[in-house]
Amino acid sequence: MISKQMFITLFAGFMLCTALLTAGCVGETTEPQKEISIGYVTWDCAIASTHVMQEVFREAGYKVNIVAVDAGPLYAGLANGDIDFTTTAWLPYTHKNYWEQYGDQLDYVQDNIPGNARIGLVVPTYVTINSIEEMNAVADQFDGKIIGIDPGAGIMQATEDAIVEYGLDYELIASSGAGMAAELRSAYNNEKWIVVTGWAPHWKFGRFDLKFLDDPKGVYGDAEDIVTVARSGLKTDDPKAYAILQRFQWTTADIAEVMTSIEEGVPDEEAARAWISANPDTVNYWING
């Protein structure tokens, strides 16, 4: 039998513990999960690197939003602060116009594939010309068409400039990255002549025997960098995220591996996760330094 005094003592102790626990719970706060957004144009290289970085930031504890837009809205979104970063700015040539318009409002973070990117006009190796200057003499064999990608792409503006500079009697056909690749595949399989707006790194160079046409006037520029560009203020707002972007560098072989998997039908995120699983040391360095 519990005495009245003992009951009062036990009850008082219970109430004190309850009060202390309640006070402790009230004082605790749960930090919300950080969010980050990645903008990209649906070019094969951008799809690959964007999905790899999506998985990297997920491993780093972020909620990641990826935003597919055309090139113009991508740069405007970065400049306005609506998008945190992109992994596929091609500089200093391909995206020169966008950089001239928005560069002073953006943060050039890091070359993630330095010095190994290029753009130009691409043909199968069985095509018997080697220079843009030779194109007019064989215009009929190309049906007078250059197969392009989306109209806002820097390579499309460069090709419009090439048509003027070289006096080409050709029509530039706007399409998409996927549309261009489909036209190239069909022509290649039938050994038909075709000229496309092309860039490297890209999976098509591993799939088909292709060559860039020489550009003696230098309209398409020299080799350039693939660059990570962030909105102004990200470095201050989220130093951890910014540090990951500073450390993010890989090779043309790395990105080609992911691009090729996706082209073969592997879903974007699955291809990205497979690359991450195969390169744990690299990913750990990107996240933790």
C-alpha positions in Angstrom: 0.0 0.0 0.0 1.5 3.4 -1.0 1.2 6.0 1.7 -0.4 9.4 0.9 2.9 11.2 1.4 4.7 8.8 -1.0 1.9 9.2 -3.6 2.3 13.0 -3.4 6.0 12.7 -3.8 5.8 10.4 -6.8 3.1 12.5 -8.5 5.2 15.7 -8.0 8.2 13.9 -9.5 6.1 12.8 -12.5 4.8 16.3 -13.2 8.3 17.7 -12.9 9.7 15.2 -15.5 6.8 15.9 -17.8 7.4 19.7 -17.6 11.1 19.2 -18.3 10.4 17.0 -21.3 7.8 19.3 -22.7 10.1 22.3 -22.3 12.8 20.3 -24.1 10.5 19.5 -27.0 9.4 23.1 -27.4 13.0 24.3 -27.6 13.9 21.9 -30.4 13.7 23.0 -34.0 14.0 21.0 -37.2 16.0 22.7 -39.9 14.2 22.5 -43.2 15.8 20.6 -46.1 17.8 22.9 -48.3 16.6 23.2 -51.9 18.6 24.0 -55.1 17.6 24.3 -58.7 19.5 23.4 -61.8 18.7 24.9 -65.2 19.5 23.1 -68.5 18.6 23.0 -72.2 17.7 19.5 -73.4 21.0 18.9 -75.2 22.5 15.5 -74.6 25.5 16.8 -72.7 23.3 19.0 -70.5 20.9 16.2 -69.8 23.8 14.0 -68.7 25.6 16.5 -66.4 22.4 17.9 -65.0 21.2 14.5 -63.9 24.5 13.6 -62.4 24.6 16.8 -60.4 21.0 16.2 -59.4 22.0 12.9 -57.8 25.2 14.5 -56.3 23.1 17.2 -54.5 20.6 14.6 -53.4 23.4 12.7 -51.7 24.5 16.0 -50.1 21.1 16.2 -48.5 19.3 18.7 -50.9 15.9 18.7 -52.5 16.7 19.3 -56.1 14.6 20.9 -58.8 15.7 20.6 -62.4 14.3 23.1 -64.9 14.4 22.4 -68.6 14.3 25.6 -70.7 15.7 27.1 -73.9 19.0 28.8 -73.8 17.7 32.4 -73.7 15.3 31.8 -70.7 18.1 29.8 -69.0 20.4 32.7 -68.9 17.6 35.1 -68.0 16.5 32.8 -65.2 20.0 32.7 -63.8 20.4 36.5 -64.0 17.0 37.0 -62.3 17.9 34.6 -59.5 15.1 32.1 -60.4 17.6 29.3 -61.2 20.6 28.6 -58.9 23.0 27.2 -61.5 23.7 25.4 -64.8 26.5 23.0 -65.7 26.6 23.6 -69.4 27.5 27.1 -70.4 29.7 26.9 -73.5 32.3 29.7 -73.3 33.8 31.8 -74.7 32.3 31.2 -78.2 29.0 29.3 -78.3 27.2 31.3 -75.7 29.0 34.5 -76.3 25.9 36.5 -77.0 24.2 35.4 -73.8 27.3 36.1 -71.8 27.6 39.6 -73.3 23.9 40.2 -72.3 23.9 38.6 -68.8 27.5 38.0 -67.8 27.8 40.9 -65.4 24.8 39.5 -63.5 26.2 35.9 -63.2 28.9 34.1 -61.4 31.4 32.2 -63.5 32.1 29.4 -61.0 34.4 26.8 -62.6 35.3 25.1 -65.9 33.9 21.6 -65.4 35.3 20.3 -68.7 38.1 22.7 -69.6 39.3 23.2 -73.2 37.9 20.1 -74.8 34.6 21.3 -76.3 34.0 22.5 -79.8 31.2 23.2 -82.2 30.9 23.3 -86.0 29.5 21.6 -89.0 29.7 17.8 -88.9 29.4 15.2 -91.7 30.0 11.5 -91.9 33.6 10.5 -92.9 32.3 9.0 -96.2 31.5 12.6 -97.3 34.3 13.6 -99.7 34.7 17.2 -98.8 36.7 18.5 -95.8 36.0 22.2 -95.5 33.0 24.5 -95.3 34.5 26.4 -98.3 33.7 23.3 -100.4 30.1 23.0 -99.5 28.5 25.1 -102.3 30.1 22.9 -105.0 28.2 19.9 -103.6 25.0 21.6 -102.3 22.8 19.2 -104.3 24.2 16.2 -102.5 23.2 17.8 -99.2 19.8 18.8 -100.7 20.8 22.4 -99.9 20.1 21.8 -96.2 22.0 22.0 -92.9 20.2 20.1 -90.2 20.2 22.2 -87.0 18.9 22.0 -83.4 16.7 24.4 -81.4 16.6 28.0 -82.7 17.9 29.6 -79.5 21.1 27.6 -79.4 24.4 29.4 -79.8 25.5 27.0 -82.5 22.5 28.0 -84.6 23.5 31.7 -84.5 27.1 30.6 -85.4 25.7 28.7 -88.4 23.7 31.6 -89.6 26.9 33.6 -89.4 28.8 30.9 -91.3 26.1 30.9 -94.1 26.8 34.6 -94.5 30.6 34.5 -94.1 31.0 31.6 -96.6 28.2 32.7 -98.9 26.5 29.3 -98.5 23.5 28.5 -100.7 21.9 26.4 -97.9 18.9 26.5 -95.7 19.4 26.0 -92.0 16.7 23.7 -90.7 15.7 24.2 -87.0 14.9 21.1 -85.1 16.1 19.8 -81.7 19.1 17.8 -80.4 17.1 14.6 -80.7 15.7 15.6 -84.1 19.1 16.3 -85.5 20.4 13.0 -84.1 17.5 11.1 -85.7 18.2 12.7 -89.1 21.9 11.9 -88.8 21.2 8.3 -87.9 18.8 7.7 -90.8 21.2 9.3 -93.3 24.2 7.5 -92.0 22.5 4.1 -92.1 21.7 4.7 -95.7 25.1 6.3 -96.5 23.4 9.5 -97.6 25.2 12.8 -97.5 24.1 15.0 -94.5 25.6 18.0 -92.7 24.5 18.8 -89.2 25.2 21.4 -86.5 27.4 19.3 -84.3 29.3 19.6 -81.0 31.7 17.5 -79.0 31.6 16.0 -76.5 28.6 14.1 -77.8 27.6 10.4 -78.0 27.3 10.5 -81.8 31.1 10.5 -82.2 31.3 7.2 -80.5 28.3 5.8 -82.5 29.2 7.0 -86.0 32.3 7.8 -88.0 32.1 11.6 -88.2 34.3 14.6 -88.9 34.1 18.3 -88.4 34.4 20.3 -91.6 37.4 22.7 -91.5 36.4 26.3 -90.7 39.2 28.5 -92.1 37.4 31.7 -91.4 37.1 30.7 -87.7 33.3 31.4 -87.5 32.8 28.6 -84.9 35.8 29.6 -82.8 38.4 27.4 -81.2 38.2 24.8 -78.5 36.2 26.1 -75.5 35.2 25.3 -72.0 32.0 23.8 -70.6 31.4 26.0 -67.5 29.4 25.9 -64.4 27.6 29.2 -64.0 25.6 30.3 -60.9 23.2 33.0 -60.0 24.8 36.0 -58.3 24.6 35.5 -54.5 24.6 31.7 -54.4 28.1 31.8 -52.9 26.9 33.8 -49.9 23.5 32.2 -49.6 24.7 28.6 -49.7 28.5 28.2 -49.3 28.2 24.4 -49.1 26.4 24.2 -52.5 28.9 26.7 -54.0 31.8 24.7 -52.8 30.4 21.5 -54.5 30.2 23.5 -57.7 33.7 24.7 -57.4 35.0 21.2 -57.0 32.9 19.7 -59.8 35.2 18.8 -62.7 35.2 15.7 -64.9 36.3 14.6 -68.3 34.9 14.2 -71.8 35.1 10.4 -71.3 33.0 10.7 -68.1 30.2 12.7 -69.7 30.3 10.6 -72.8 29.7 7.5 -70.7 26.5 9.0 -69.3 25.3 10.3 -72.6 25.8 7.0 -74.3 23.9 5.1 -71.6 21.0 7.5 -72.0 21.1 7.3 -75.8 20.9 3.5 -75.5 17.7 3.8 -73.6 18.7 3.9 -69.9 16.5 6.5 -68.1 18.3 9.8 -67.3 18.4 9.4 -63.5 19.4 5.7 -63.7 22.3 6.5 -66.0 23.4 9.2 -63.6 23.2 7.0 -60.6 25.2 4.3 -62.4 28.0 6.7 -63.1 28.0 7.9 -59.5 28.1 4.4 -58.2 31.1 3.6 -60.3 32.9 6.8 -59.2 32.4 7.1 -55.4 35.8 8.8 -54.7 35.1 11.5 -57.2 31.6 12.2 -55.9 32.8 12.2 -52.3 35.4 14.8 -53.2 32.8 17.0 -54.9 30.6 16.8 -51.9 33.1 16.9 -49.0 36.3 18.2 -50.4 
